[in-house]
Amino acid sequence: MQSNNTQNMSDKATPWLFMAPAMIFFAVYVLYPIIQSILMSFYQWDGIGEKVFIGFQNYVDLYYDPQFWTSLTNNFLWLIFYMLAVPFGLGIALFLNQQVLGIRAVKSLFFFPFVISQVIVGIVFAWFYDPGYGLLQDILALFGLGPMPVLADETLVTYGIIAAGLWPQVAYTMILFLTGLNNLNPEQIEAAKMDGAKGWTMLWNVILPQLRPATFIAIVVTVIGALRSFDLVASMTAGGPYGSSSVLAFFMYEQAIFNYRMGYGAAIATVLFLIMLIYIAFFLWRMLKDERG
C-alpha cells in the first residue's frame, strides 16, 4: 500500500519537475521585472540618484498629460486596425493552401515580410511615402492627385505607420493559419462534402471551427504586436510630427531614457501592461466560453 502511495506521489511530482526550469526562468525574467516595474511606478527616480516614494503621483501626472492621451488614442487605433491582419492572413492562407504549380514560390513571397526586421520595414515604407520620390506619389499621380506627405500629416501619420506594420503582421497570421489548415481533420471535410457543403458553408461550419486555436493565437500575437508598436514609430517618425504618432511604448521610452523619468516611464509601462492583460484575458474568456458552450 505504501509503495502504491509513493508511486502516485512520484507520478504527480514528475510533471512539476519537468516544468520547474521553465517556471523558474519565467518567474525570474518575466514576473519579477513586471513586479519591479509596477513598484518603480510609485517612485520618482532619474535612474542614477536615490529613489523617492511619491505614491500615485506618476499616475496623476499621466492623467493630466495630453501626450499620454494622444499615445493612448494611437494605441487603440493600432488595436482596431491591426486586427485586419487576422482576416487578411486567413484569406491569404486559404488561397495558398492548394496544390498548384509554383505555389511554393508564391508562399515564399508572402512569407518574406515576416523574416525582415521591423526597422527595415519602417525604412522601406518611409521611402514609399516620401512626397518627393516615393512610389505612393507616382501611384497618386496616375489618378491626377498631388503629393501626399503621409508621415508629415498629423491626421494621416498614424494610419500610414499602421499600414506599414500590417505588411509583416499579415504574413505572420498567414503562417499560423497555414499551420492550422494543414492540421484539419480530413474525415470531417469529406463528410461535409458528402452532405453537399461547399464554399462559405464549408468554411463557416467546418473549417473555421477547427481553426479556433490558430485564430486565438493569431489574435493574441496581433494584440501584443499592436500594443508594443515601437520599432516602426521610432524608425519612421520618432513620434512626430509634434508627437502625433507616438504610442505608449515609444512614450515610455522617451520619458525614461531621454527625460530621465524612470518612475514615470514605469507608470506608462504599467498602464500598457494592464491594457494588454485585459484585452488578452477577454479573448481567452470568450474562447473558453465558446468551447464549454
Secondary structure, 3 states (H helix, E strand, C coil): CHHHHHHHHHHHHHHHHHHHHHHHHHHHHHHHHHHHHHHHCCEECCCCCCCEECCCHHHHHHHCCHHHHHHHHHHHHHHHHHCCHHHHHHHHHHHHCCCCCCHHHHHHHHHHHHHCCHHHHHHHHHHHHCCCCCHHHHHHHHCCCCCCCHHHCCCCHHHHHHHHHHHHHHHHHHHHHHHHHHCCCHHHHHHHHHCCCCHHHHHHHHHHHHCHHHHHHHHHHHHHHHHCCCHHHHHHCCCCCCCCCCCHHHHHHHHHHHCCCHHHHHHHHHHHHHHHHHHHHHHHHHHHHHHHC
